[in-house]
Amino acid sequence: MGAVAVLLALSLLGVATLHGLHRIVAPHEGVLTVLPFQSGWPPHQHALSRYHVRWYPATLLFLAFDVEMLFMYPWAVVVAEVGVTAVVEMFLFLGALFVAVVWAWREGALRWV
């Protein structure tokens, strides 16, 4: 029980130290309107402005393919050891992903306007 209390105290001390350090070093006035972005060009809109809703399906599609790559890299390492079953499983996974993309396309999720 004593080790847990010591670990909890050290964790809280670390969080408090990082929070205090942030309060000391972080800028305070008008950061979003003063600091340049986009290679020094003056901002045309607020940095926290909302994105148009048409970007969300493209983002979800990107995330789907990104997660696919997360599954394919470890698969590529072990496919030679596992054999044909690994290839069949990957093609089933890709088929399910393809069906989802075709469904999204048919529903109009990929239309820009």
JONOR-V754769 format. One record per backbone hydrogen bond with DSSP energy under -0.5 kcal/mol. CO is the residue of the C=O (numbers start at 0). NH is the residue of the N-H. Records with the same first field share a line. If there is no record, write none. Layout:
CO=NH  NH
//
This chain:
0=4
1=5
2=6
3=7
4=8
5=9
6=10
7=11
8=12
9=13
10=14
11=15
12=16
13=17
14=18
15=19
16=20
17=21
18=22
19=23
20=24
21=25
27=29
29=32  33
30=34
37=40
40=36
45=48
51=54
52=55  56
53=57
54=58
55=59
56=60
57=61
58=62
59=63
60=64
61=65
62=66
63=67
64=68
65=69
66=70
67=71
68=72
69=73
70=74
71=75
72=76
73=77
74=78
77=81
78=82
82=85  86
83=87
84=88
85=89
86=90
87=91
88=92
89=93
90=94
91=95
92=96
93=97
94=98
95=99
96=100
97=101
98=102
99=103
100=104
101=105
102=106
103=107  108  109
104=107
107=110
//
